[in-house]
């Protein structure tokens, strides 16, 4: 079963997408998955859609910010940051 979702956020009612627009976007995202198939095990680059990438990077940077604010900004953390972000 192929499925996906979409949502809208805003500070006021006029900032929100219409229910039709939300439904259309969710349907488009679902239809992109049709015909997907499982592949054999292999090493490949991973590509995230923009929403997932933003969530993932936000979580990573919150962790680094927490370390920095808590005083755990030892050279080891800098090496880990450089390796993760710069490689």
C-alpha positions in Angstrom: 0.0 0.0 0.0 1.5 3.3 -1.1 0.8 6.3 1.1 2.2 9.7 2.0 0.9 12.8 3.7 1.1 16.6 3.6 0.1 19.3 6.0 0.0 23.1 6.3 1.0 25.4 9.1 0.5 29.1 9.6 0.0 31.8 12.2 -3.4 32.7 10.8 -6.2 31.1 8.8 -5.2 32.9 5.7 -1.7 31.5 5.9 -3.0 27.9 5.5 -3.3 26.1 2.3 -6.9 25.1 1.4 -8.0 21.6 2.1 -8.0 20.9 -1.6 -4.4 22.0 -2.0 -3.3 19.9 1.0 -5.1 16.9 -0.5 -3.7 17.5 -4.0 -0.1 17.7 -2.6 -0.6 14.5 -0.5 -2.0 12.7 -3.6 0.9 13.8 -5.7 3.4 12.6 -3.2 1.7 9.3 -2.9 1.5 8.8 -6.7 5.3 9.4 -7.0 5.7 6.2 -5.0 3.6 4.0 -7.3 5.7 1.3 -9.0 8.4 1.5 -6.4 10.2 -1.8 -6.0 12.6 -3.3 -3.6 16.2 -3.6 -4.7 19.0 -6.0 -3.7 21.4 -5.0 -0.9 24.0 -2.5 -2.1 25.8 0.7 -1.1 24.2 3.8 -2.7 23.9 7.5 -1.9 20.9 8.4 0.1 18.7 11.2 -1.1 16.0 12.8 1.1 13.1 14.9 0.1 13.5 18.5 1.3 11.1 18.1 4.3 12.9 15.0 5.6 16.4 16.6 5.0 15.4 19.7 6.9 14.1 17.6 9.8 17.2 15.5 9.9 19.6 18.4 9.7 17.6 20.3 12.4 18.0 17.3 14.8 21.7 17.1 14.1 22.4 20.7 14.7 20.2 20.8 17.9 22.5 18.1 19.3 25.6 20.0 18.4 24.2 23.2 19.8 23.2 21.4 23.0 26.8 20.2 23.4 28.2 23.6 22.8 25.9 25.3 25.3 26.5 22.7 27.9 30.3 23.3 27.7 31.1 20.0 26.0 32.8 21.7 23.1 36.0 19.7 23.5 38.3 19.2 20.5 36.8 15.7 20.1 33.4 17.2 19.4 34.9 19.5 16.8 36.6 16.5 15.1 33.3 14.7 15.0 31.5 17.8 13.7 34.1 18.3 10.9 34.0 14.7 9.9 30.2 14.5 9.8 29.5 17.8 8.1 32.6 18.3 5.9 33.1 14.8 4.5 
